[in-house]
Amino acid sequence: MNKIIVVNDEIEKISINQDIKIETHLKKMIFEINTIDFEVKKNTDLFITIDTKEECKLQLNFNVLNNVTFNLYILTTGCGLKIKYNYNLNLNSVLNVCKYNRVKTVKEMVVANLNNEFATINYIFKTIAKQKECYDYVINHNSKNTISYFKNNGVNLSGNIIIQISSFIAKEMTDCITNQNNQIINLTEEKCEIRPILYIDNNEVEANHSALIGDFDTEELFYLQTMGISIKNAYNLLINGFLISDINNEAILNKIKEDIDRYWR
Amino acid sequence: MDTLKIKDLSVSVLDKVILKDFNLEIKSGEIHVIMGPNGVGKSTLSKVIMGHDDYKIIKGEIYFNDVLLNDLKTDERARLGLFLGMQMPLEIEGVTNADMLRTAIHAKKKEEFKLFDFIKELENKVNELNLKSEMIHRGVNQGFSGGERKKNEILQMYMLKPKMLLLDEIDSGLDVDSLKTVGNEVFKYFNEYNPGILLVTHYKRLLEYIKPDFVHIMVDGKIIKTGDFSLVQEIEKNGYNEYKTKNVNSIGTCVVKEMINNE
């Protein structure tokens, strides 16, 4: 698998084949931020690790070319990160994102542009928040027959999580599908927010959103307890299931399990 | 010999009395069926025995083998050997059947738990029940049909080997073939392990596979008549009209307040 290690806002190690072209634009002025451009030319995978030793800012731009399926795995660790992801998807391209944050503070902006027909983004994101985490998603269905599926699962351990997610489907964009599935398990008294927004100007679309903030369902806990599982272990099972479901990358899976062991065992 | 004993049990939920002075004793090797109209407390009974938080015991005791269950947590009751088969088993995303069963059996056996033995037994049982082997790695009941959910409960029952089965309308939502499978499997388990069974059902058809020793008619939170299988036939023919009390609201808010005050 192609791999890139980013430390703070610069690439430290890179191991990629010719399926992906990379360009970095280092900041020239103090108010600018480092930007890395990725052009994905063939079906491929990429694992990006971003480790921040200090609070830093970064922008990553992805352009997935026509008829390409791109699997992107992102693991962020460290102190603090302000980051913007731009995903541009072209004709018949598929982007599968699987992402886990274990950064202390995060401010993240994700813009997905589905620019041509049959462009599809499947986005799975997990986090365990210890401080403040803000996520802002903008999903632009810029062509008819485009599909977006976003699933954000967060466990708020001692901070707060704010998720704003907006899907835009203009009048002429028929037969689009947009699906937002957001859930925060809040284990604190702190306020968490999910703002799901669907700007739909066309009747011929499929649009769903779910937003749930709270603890686990008491009936689920009761069900597990009827099997003889203690409340503590029932919680562990549910948190484990909540955080590892849909994760299809072993490195990310191991990191999540490591954190589950650290916080809940 | 295991015995579940319910003595003068009164239970409320949201200030409404659901069970009132309820008495019942079930021993190993006995099959008790509770029948009755909707809303008389049949499902409540099994949840109360398992210690569901929504229900408050106003008075009375529940014993399992002389251990008072009233203050035990649900998982402690389950580890003593009680098992609740639910009317509509829940779907839990992300928690696999295998993980749930492994955790449950580990909690029960502790140091005696052996992972290899567990995997072998689980695989064998899945094959015996004609379940798809991949289902054990799927989320609990996730994407299962009604029949598959009930078969999954049978699998859980065989893996946990409980001494007392509380089966709450396990026939609901089953087609004829699934009903036969579930009924036969429960009766097979009964013959093999000799547990006590408390079965809640509305219909006679399940009782063609699980032959009851005692049939109880429950109305307004208490058993009002006990008989043998002939009582089921009578209910099939005449319904519950003659058993329904004239004043259905006799159990209610006023009564629970009065009972709490008298406590």
Interface residues (C-beta under 8 A of the other chain):
Chain A: T218 E219 E220 F222 Y223 L224 Q225 T226 M227 G228 I229 S230 I231 N233 A234 L237 L238 N240 G241 F242 L243 I244 S245
Chain B: M50 H52 D53 K73 T74 D75 A78 R79 F83 L84 M86 P89 L90 I92 E93 G94 V95 T96 D99 M100 L101 T103 A104 A107 K108 G139 V140 Q156 L160
